[in-house]
Amino acid sequence: MRNIQSTQKVDFIEVSEDTSGERISNELLKLLPEMGLDLNLMRSQCYDGAGNMTGHLKGVGPRIQRIYPKALHFWCTAHQLNRCIVAAANIPCVRNMMGTADK
């Protein structure tokens, strides 16, 4: 097994002018190798349910997976848990709190 080390820290990418799946995926595919990460070793991706992130044609996840087929994309489990709690909760204050936190 290879020992992969990166001296880079996580960074932010300015995309406020263009938040399309194409722009974000291009920026990620440029930034991650600069951080010393081998994209051929990528096995998963996790995003929220926004169309620009997970949309099956133009989302970031599918775009990256077309280039790196082993990098399966998933919907963030934290978002799924929040939605399950909201759907299952019969107590109005829990539903209201989760609805506020989900925004």
C-alpha positions in Angstrom: 0.0 0.0 0.0 1.3 3.4 -0.9 1.8 6.1 1.7 0.2 9.3 0.3 1.0 12.5 2.1 0.0 16.0 1.2 1.5 19.1 2.7 -1.3 21.2 1.3 -4.3 22.3 3.3 -7.9 22.4 2.2 -8.6 25.4 0.1 -11.6 27.5 -1.1 -12.5 28.0 -4.7 -14.2 31.2 -5.8 -17.2 30.2 -8.0 -19.8 32.8 -7.0 -19.9 34.1 -10.6 -20.6 30.7 -12.1 -21.8 27.8 -9.9 -22.5 25.5 -12.8 -21.5 21.8 -12.5 -19.0 22.4 -15.4 -17.2 25.2 -13.6 -17.1 23.6 -10.2 -15.9 20.2 -11.6 -13.2 21.9 -13.7 -12.0 23.9 -10.6 -11.9 20.7 -8.5 -10.1 18.7 -11.1 -7.5 21.5 -11.3 -7.1 22.1 -7.5 -7.0 18.5 -6.2 -3.8 17.5 -8.2 -2.2 20.8 -7.1 -2.8 19.5 -3.5 -0.8 16.4 -4.3 -3.9 14.1 -4.7 -3.9 11.4 -7.3 -7.3 11.5 -8.9 -6.9 8.0 -10.2 -7.2 6.8 -6.6 -10.5 8.6 -6.0 -13.2 6.1 -5.1 -16.1 8.3 -4.0 -17.5 11.9 -4.0 -20.2 13.3 -1.7 -22.4 16.3 -2.4 -25.7 17.8 -1.4 -28.7 17.3 -3.5 -28.4 20.5 -5.6 -28.8 19.9 -9.3 -25.4 21.5 -10.1 -23.7 19.0 -7.8 -25.6 15.7 -8.4 -27.6 16.3 -11.6 -27.2 13.1 -13.7 -26.1 15.0 -16.9 -24.5 18.2 -15.8 -23.7 17.8 -12.1 -20.2 17.8 -10.6 -20.4 14.2 -9.4 -21.4 12.7 -12.8 -18.9 14.9 -14.7 -16.1 13.7 -12.5 -17.3 10.1 -12.6 -17.2 10.1 -16.4 -13.5 10.9 -16.2 -12.8 8.8 -13.1 -15.3 5.9 -13.3 -14.3 4.5 -9.9 -15.2 7.8 -8.2 -18.8 7.1 -7.4 -20.9 10.1 -6.3 -23.3 10.0 -3.4 -25.7 12.3 -1.8 -24.4 13.6 1.6 -25.6 11.3 4.3 -25.9 14.2 6.7 -28.5 15.7 4.4 -30.3 12.4 4.2 -30.4 12.0 8.0 -31.8 15.5 8.4 -34.6 14.7 5.9 -35.4 11.4 7.6 -35.7 13.1 10.9 -38.0 15.8 9.5 -40.1 13.2 7.8 -40.3 10.9 10.8 -40.8 13.6 13.5 -44.3 14.0 14.9 -43.2 16.8 17.2 -43.7 20.2 15.6 -40.7 21.8 17.3 -38.4 19.1 15.9 -39.8 19.5 12.4 -39.4 23.3 12.7 -35.9 23.2 14.0 -34.8 20.7 11.3 -36.5 22.8 8.6 -34.7 25.9 9.8 -31.3 24.1 10.0 -31.8 22.6 6.5 -31.9 26.0 4.9 
